Amino acid sequence: MNVDEQRIDDPGVPASCGSYRDGHDPHFIQVRLASKETDPGDLTRLVDHCTVEPDGRISFDLDGRRCHFWNHRPDRVRRALDREGDSLVEASLRWRILKVYRPDLSSAWVFTLGEEPTACGSRRPA
């Protein structure tokens, strides 16, 4: 199963919503900064028990506490988790990034985490 099978089956479905707000599309700078983080309190860390609800709510355990966020494409997040099975899942709370690694660790699906639902198409203010 391809994580973006709906987009592949329907070329009219865009790969991106056009918004870099938290919970929408990850920006490459945000992903790069999360991967280069050096502050021990802000490092990307492994999560446990990641769940995704149909309304976009994402919950996981990180450092002994339950975290709750939102993503506008819950089906895509769920398909990545289902497709990769028991693979590693990491989160960076500072950079609001969730990564679902492939089993061979060659790459990861990257999602952003929002505090609450927001509309697509509205870019983050400059």
C-alpha positions in Angstrom: 0.0 0.0 0.0 1.3 3.4 -1.0 1.0 6.1 1.6 -0.3 8.5 -1.1 -2.4 6.0 -3.0 -5.3 8.4 -3.2 -3.2 10.9 -5.0 -1.8 8.3 -7.3 -5.2 6.9 -8.1 -6.7 10.4 -8.6 -4.2 12.8 -10.2 -6.5 15.7 -9.2 -5.6 15.3 -5.6 -2.7 17.6 -4.7 0.4 16.3 -2.9 0.3 19.4 -0.7 -2.3 21.7 0.7 -0.1 24.7 0.3 0.0 25.6 4.0 3.1 25.4 6.3 1.1 26.0 9.4 1.5 23.5 12.2 -0.5 20.3 11.4 -0.2 20.9 7.6 2.8 20.5 5.3 6.3 20.3 6.7 8.6 22.9 5.5 12.1 21.7 4.6 13.8 24.2 6.9 11.7 23.0 9.8 12.7 19.4 9.1 16.3 20.4 8.7 16.4 22.3 12.0 14.8 19.4 13.8 17.4 17.0 12.5 20.3 19.3 13.5 18.9 20.1 17.0 21.6 19.9 19.7 19.7 21.0 22.9 19.1 17.8 24.8 15.6 19.0 25.8 14.6 19.6 22.2 16.0 16.5 20.5 13.8 14.3 18.4 12.9 11.3 20.6 11.2 8.0 20.2 7.5 7.8 20.9 5.3 4.9 22.1 1.7 4.0 21.4 1.1 6.4 18.5 -2.6 6.6 17.6 -4.5 8.6 14.9 -8.2 9.4 15.1 -10.3 10.1 12.0 -10.7 13.8 12.9 -6.9 14.2 12.8 -6.1 13.9 16.5 -2.7 12.2 17.0 -1.7 10.9 20.5 1.5 9.3 21.6 3.6 8.8 24.7 6.8 10.7 25.0 9.1 10.6 28.0 6.4 9.2 30.2 3.6 11.7 29.3 0.7 11.5 26.9 0.9 14.1 24.1 -2.0 15.2 21.9 -1.7 17.0 18.6 -3.6 17.3 15.2 -2.7 16.8 11.6 -4.9 17.6 8.6 -4.2 14.4 6.8 -5.0 11.7 9.4 -5.5 9.0 6.7 -2.0 9.6 5.4 -0.5 9.4 8.9 -2.4 6.3 9.7 -1.4 4.6 6.4 2.3 5.4 7.1 2.0 3.9 10.6 0.1 0.8 9.2 2.4 0.4 6.2 5.6 0.5 8.2 4.2 -1.7 10.9 6.5 -1.8 14.0 9.0 0.8 12.8 10.4 3.6 14.8 8.3 6.7 15.3 10.0 9.9 16.6 8.7 13.4 17.6 10.3 16.8 18.1 8.0 18.9 20.3 10.0 22.1 19.7 9.8 21.7 15.9 6.4 20.0 15.9 7.6 17.1 13.7 6.5 13.5 13.7 8.6 11.0 11.7 7.6 7.4 10.8 10.7 5.5 9.7 10.7 2.8 7.2 11.8 -0.6 8.7 15.3 -0.4 7.1 15.7 3.2 8.5 16.5 4.4 5.0 14.0 7.3 5.2 10.9 8.5 7.1 7.5 9.9 6.4 7.5 13.4 8.0 4.4 15.1 9.4 3.9 18.4 11.3 1.9 18.5 14.5 -0.6 21.3 15.3 -2.2 22.1 18.7 -5.6 22.4 17.1 -7.3 22.1 13.7 -6.7 25.0 11.2 -7.8 25.6 7.7 -5.7 24.7 4.7 -4.4 27.4 2.4 -3.5 29.9 5.1 0.3 30.2 5.2 2.0 31.0 8.5 2.5 34.8 8.9 5.9 36.1 8.0 
